[in-house]
Amino acid sequence: MIDPEKHIALLKQKLEREHASRLAAEKLLEAKSHELYNANQMLNESYEKLQMQAKFDSELLTYQNKMENLLLRYARLFLKHSATRESIQQLLDSLVDGHYISGCHITIYPADNINISGSYSSGRLQEWMPPTELESTNSLWDKSGHTLWINIINNRGKIGVLAVRIACNDDRLPAIQKHMALFCELFRSVIGRQITFNQAIDAKKRAEDSEQSTRDFLAMINHELRTPLNGLLGAAELLQDTPLDNDQQKLLTTLNHSGELLRAIINDLLDYSKINAGMLELIEKPFDCHLLAVKLEDIFTHRSHEKR
């Protein structure tokens, strides 16, 4: 027979062990539940971050595509046609989207009478006053005004300044600044091409004026030289009808040869004018090299004797 008291004591110990095991299991279950709750919170936070990142990437990609298409469209436009005040204003208006960029401004300095020089603004009305720090750098980010300032520079120096009012988070700012730098390069190219075009027009006009002056000068010289030459050759022809000894006759021949050579030079000047006018005609005729040698000898014999 088992002692009832001893049996009851064993049952109490068993109950206490079961109760302790139940408490331990409940604590373990509570800990696991807490861990599962924390893990679920972390998963929810990660999911929200992924959603925000996906939305950010999508918005940024959309903006980048828009800016790249805009850049390509106006680059093609300015390659086909010279920039005008209207096209530049349209480009500034297209840059202002009301989301990332709230205002744009560009100042193009006067140079070689380009017709696009001046100031252009788009977006929210405000004063655009370049900071003094911009004088010592090519670009400047004004944090207080949320404005990006970029100097437009070519081989002539500063030809303008671009300002963009940007409203976005810091993580999107570098991408937007990069695109604005590309548009600044577009403006630099546009202004440079118009300056080069105007320089070419001015150079062409100066060349045409110079050519016209040369033609006028040659025509005047031709006329001024031909008049006294005709008088000289006419006097020599009259002198030939008078009695002359051999030496005088030789000197008269030299005088006629020199006059004829001078007349040929004057005719060459006239031919130069015909060449510029595209009216020169080549005429074939017999050429007497012996007669030319005699003429040259008659002209230069006296001078060569003087120089021994």
C-alpha positions as CSV (number, residue, x, y, z in Angstrom):
1,M,0.0,0.0,0.0
2,I,1.3,3.5,-1.0
3,D,1.2,6.1,1.6
4,P,-1.6,8.6,0.7
5,E,0.4,11.6,2.0
6,K,3.4,10.6,0.0
7,H,1.3,10.1,-3.1
8,I,-0.3,13.5,-2.7
9,A,3.2,15.1,-2.3
10,L,4.3,13.5,-5.6
11,L,1.2,14.8,-7.3
12,K,1.9,18.3,-6.0
13,Q,5.5,18.2,-7.3
14,K,4.2,17.0,-10.7
15,L,1.7,19.8,-10.8
16,E,4.4,22.4,-9.9
17,R,6.6,21.1,-12.6
18,E,3.8,21.3,-15.2
19,H,2.9,24.8,-14.0
20,A,6.6,25.9,-14.3
21,S,6.8,24.3,-17.7
22,R,3.6,26.2,-18.8
23,L,5.0,29.5,-17.5
24,A,8.3,28.9,-19.4
25,A,6.3,28.0,-22.5
26,E,4.2,31.1,-22.2
27,K,7.3,33.3,-21.7
28,L,8.9,31.7,-24.7
29,L,5.7,32.2,-26.8
30,E,5.6,35.8,-25.7
31,A,9.2,36.4,-26.7
32,K,8.6,34.7,-30.0
33,S,5.5,36.8,-30.6
34,H,7.5,40.0,-29.8
35,E,10.2,38.9,-32.2
36,L,7.6,38.2,-34.9
37,Y,6.0,41.6,-34.2
38,N,9.3,43.4,-34.6
39,A,10.2,41.4,-37.7
40,N,6.8,42.4,-39.2
41,Q,7.4,46.0,-38.3
42,M,10.8,45.9,-40.0
43,L,9.3,44.3,-43.1
44,N,6.6,47.0,-43.3
45,E,9.2,49.7,-42.9
46,S,11.4,48.1,-45.6
47,Y,8.4,47.8,-47.9
48,E,7.4,51.4,-47.4
49,K,11.0,52.5,-48.1
50,L,11.1,50.4,-51.2
51,Q,7.8,51.9,-52.3
52,M,9.2,55.4,-51.7
53,Q,12.4,54.6,-53.5
54,A,10.5,53.2,-56.4
55,K,8.4,56.3,-56.6
56,F,11.5,58.5,-56.3
57,D,13.2,56.6,-59.1
58,S,10.2,56.7,-61.3
59,E,9.7,60.5,-60.8
60,L,13.4,61.2,-61.3
61,L,13.5,59.0,-64.4
62,T,10.4,60.8,-65.8
63,Y,12.1,64.1,-65.1
64,Q,15.3,63.0,-66.7
65,N,13.6,61.8,-69.8
66,K,11.7,65.1,-70.1
67,M,14.9,67.2,-69.8
68,E,16.8,65.0,-72.2
69,N,14.0,65.2,-74.8
70,L,13.7,69.0,-74.3
71,L,17.5,69.3,-74.7
72,L,17.5,67.3,-77.9
73,R,14.6,69.1,-79.4
74,Y,16.0,72.6,-78.9
75,A,19.5,71.5,-79.9
76,R,18.1,70.3,-83.3
77,L,16.1,73.5,-83.6
78,F,19.1,75.8,-83.0
79,L,21.2,73.7,-85.4
80,K,18.6,74.3,-88.2
81,H,17.7,77.9,-87.4
82,S,19.5,80.7,-85.7
83,A,18.2,81.4,-82.1
84,T,15.7,84.2,-81.7
85,R,14.4,86.0,-78.6
86,E,11.1,84.0,-79.0
87,S,12.8,80.6,-79.1
88,I,15.0,81.4,-76.1
89,Q,12.0,82.5,-74.1
90,Q,10.1,79.3,-75.1
91,L,13.0,77.2,-73.8
92,L,13.0,79.0,-70.5
93,D,9.2,78.5,-70.2
94,S,9.7,74.8,-70.9
95,L,12.3,74.4,-68.2
96,V,9.9,75.8,-65.5
97,D,7.8,72.8,-64.5
98,G,6.4,74.1,-61.2
99,H,7.6,71.0,-59.4
100,Y,11.4,71.0,-59.4
101,I,12.1,74.3,-61.1
102,S,10.0,77.3,-60.1
103,G,11.9,80.0,-62.0
104,C,14.6,80.6,-64.7
105,H,16.6,83.6,-65.8
106,I,19.3,84.2,-68.4
107,T,21.2,87.3,-69.3
108,I,23.1,87.4,-72.6
109,Y,25.7,90.1,-72.7
110,P,25.9,92.3,-75.9
111,A,28.6,91.1,-78.3
112,D,29.1,91.9,-82.0
113,N,25.6,93.3,-82.4
114,I,23.9,89.9,-81.8
115,N,20.1,90.3,-81.8
116,I,19.5,87.9,-78.9
117,S,21.4,89.9,-76.2
118,G,19.3,91.0,-73.2
119,S,17.6,89.5,-70.2
120,Y,14.9,86.7,-70.2
121,S,12.9,85.4,-67.2
122,S,10.3,82.7,-66.7
123,G,8.3,81.4,-63.8
124,R,7.7,83.2,-60.5
125,L,8.3,86.9,-60.7
126,Q,11.4,87.9,-58.8
127,E,14.6,89.9,-59.0
128,W,17.6,88.1,-60.4
129,M,20.8,89.6,-58.9
130,P,23.9,87.6,-59.4
131,P,25.9,87.1,-56.1
132,T,29.3,88.7,-55.9
133,E,30.9,85.2,-55.3
134,L,30.0,84.3,-58.9
135,E,32.8,86.6,-60.1
136,S,35.4,84.1,-58.9
137,T,33.8,80.8,-59.9
138,N,32.0,79.3,-62.9
139,S,29.0,78.0,-61.0
140,L,27.5,78.7,-57.5
141,W,24.7,77.1,-55.5
142,D,22.9,79.6,-53.3
143,K,21.4,77.6,-50.5
144,S,19.5,80.5,-49.0
145,G,17.8,81.3,-52.2
146,H,17.7,77.7,-53.6
147,T,19.2,79.1,-56.8
148,L,21.8,77.7,-59.1
149,W,24.0,80.3,-60.8
150,I,26.1,79.3,-63.9
151,N,28.4,81.6,-65.9
152,I,28.1,81.1,-69.7
153,I,31.8,81.2,-70.9
154,N,33.5,80.7,-74.3
155,N,36.9,81.6,-75.7
156,R,35.9,85.3,-75.6
157,G,35.2,85.2,-71.8
158,K,31.9,85.6,-70.0
159,I,29.0,86.0,-72.5
160,G,26.1,85.5,-70.2
161,V,24.8,84.0,-66.9
162,L,22.1,81.4,-66.3
163,A,20.1,81.3,-63.0
164,V,17.6,78.5,-62.0
165,R,15.4,78.4,-58.9
166,I,15.3,74.8,-57.7
167,A,12.9,73.3,-55.2
168,C,13.7,69.6,-54.4
169,N,15.2,67.3,-51.8
170,D,19.0,67.2,-51.5
171,D,19.1,63.7,-53.0
172,R,17.6,64.9,-56.3
173,L,19.6,68.2,-56.5
174,P,22.8,66.8,-58.2
175,A,20.7,65.3,-61.1
176,I,18.9,68.6,-61.7
177,Q,22.1,70.6,-61.5
178,K,23.7,68.3,-64.0
179,H,20.8,68.9,-66.5
180,M,21.0,72.6,-66.0
181,A,24.7,72.5,-66.8
182,L,23.8,70.8,-70.1
183,F,21.3,73.5,-70.9
184,C,24.0,76.1,-70.1
185,E,26.3,74.4,-72.6
186,L,23.4,74.6,-75.2
187,F,23.1,78.4,-74.6
188,R,26.9,78.8,-74.8
189,S,26.8,77.0,-78.2
190,V,23.9,79.1,-79.5
191,I,25.4,82.4,-78.5
192,G,28.8,81.4,-79.8
193,R,27.4,80.4,-83.2
194,Q,25.5,83.7,-83.6
195,I,28.7,85.6,-82.7
196,T,30.7,83.6,-85.2
197,F,27.9,84.1,-87.8
198,N,27.9,87.9,-87.3
199,Q,31.6,88.0,-87.5
200,A,31.5,86.1,-90.8
201,I,28.9,88.6,-92.2
202,D,31.0,91.5,-91.0
203,A,34.2,90.0,-92.5
204,K,32.4,89.4,-95.8
205,K,31.1,92.9,-95.9
206,R,34.6,94.3,-95.2
207,A,36.0,92.1,-97.9
208,E,33.4,93.2,-100.4
209,D,34.0,96.9,-99.5
210,S,37.7,96.4,-99.8
211,E,37.3,94.7,-103.2
212,Q,35.1,97.5,-104.4
213,S,37.6,100.1,-103.2
214,T,40.3,98.2,-105.0
215,R,38.3,98.2,-108.2
216,D,37.5,101.9,-107.9
217,F,41.2,102.6,-107.2
218,L,42.3,100.6,-110.2
219,A,39.7,102.3,-112.4
220,M,40.9,105.7,-111.2
221,I,44.6,104.8,-111.7
222,N,43.8,103.4,-115.1
223,H,42.2,106.6,-116.2
224,E,44.8,108.9,-114.6
225,L,47.7,107.1,-116.2
226,R,46.2,106.6,-119.6
227,T,45.6,110.3,-120.1
228,P,49.2,111.5,-119.8
229,L,50.5,108.4,-121.5
230,N,48.4,109.1,-124.6
231,G,49.8,112.6,-124.6
232,L,53.4,111.2,-124.3
233,L,53.0,108.7,-127.1
234,G,51.2,111.3,-129.2
235,A,54.1,113.7,-128.8
236,A,56.6,111.0,-129.6
237,E,54.7,110.2,-132.8
238,L,54.8,113.8,-133.8
239,L,58.5,114.0,-132.9
240,Q,59.1,111.0,-135.2
241,D,58.0,113.2,-138.2
242,T,60.8,115.7,-137.5
243,P,64.4,115.4,-138.8
244,L,66.4,113.2,-136.3
245,D,69.9,111.9,-136.2
246,N,70.6,108.2,-135.4
247,D,71.0,108.8,-131.6
248,Q,67.9,110.8,-131.4
249,Q,66.0,108.2,-133.4
250,K,67.3,105.5,-131.0
251,L,66.1,107.5,-128.0
252,L,62.7,108.0,-129.6
253,T,62.4,104.3,-130.3
254,T,63.2,103.6,-126.6
255,L,60.6,106.2,-125.6
256,N,58.0,104.5,-127.8
257,H,58.9,101.1,-126.4
258,S,58.7,102.3,-122.8
259,G,55.3,103.9,-123.5
260,E,54.0,100.8,-125.1
261,L,55.2,98.7,-122.1
262,L,53.5,101.2,-119.7
263,R,50.3,100.9,-121.8
264,A,50.5,97.1,-121.5
265,I,50.8,97.4,-117.7
266,I,47.8,99.7,-117.6
267,N,45.8,97.2,-119.7
268,D,46.9,94.5,-117.2
269,L,45.3,96.6,-114.5
270,L,42.1,96.7,-116.5
271,D,42.4,93.0,-116.9
272,Y,42.6,92.6,-113.1
273,S,39.2,94.4,-112.8
274,K,37.8,92.1,-115.5
275,I,39.0,89.1,-113.6
276,N,37.2,90.2,-110.4
277,A,34.1,90.8,-112.5
278,G,34.4,87.4,-114.2
279,M,34.6,89.1,-117.6
280,L,38.2,88.3,-118.7
281,E,38.6,86.7,-122.1
282,L,41.8,85.1,-123.3
283,I,42.8,85.9,-126.9
284,E,45.4,83.9,-128.8
285,K,47.8,86.0,-131.1
286,P,51.3,85.7,-132.5
287,F,54.1,86.5,-130.1
288,D,57.5,87.9,-131.2
289,C,60.1,87.1,-128.6
290,H,62.8,88.8,-130.6
291,L,60.9,92.1,-130.6
292,L,60.3,91.8,-126.8
293,A,64.1,91.2,-126.3
294,V,64.8,94.3,-128.3
295,K,62.3,96.4,-126.4
296,L,63.7,95.3,-123.0
297,E,67.3,96.0,-124.2
298,D,66.3,99.5,-125.3
299,I,64.6,100.2,-122.0
300,F,67.3,98.9,-119.6
301,T,70.5,99.7,-121.6
302,H,70.7,103.3,-120.4
303,R,70.0,102.3,-116.8
304,S,72.5,99.5,-116.8
305,H,75.2,101.8,-118.2
306,E,74.6,104.2,-115.4
307,K,75.0,101.5,-112.8
308,R,78.0,100.1,-114.8
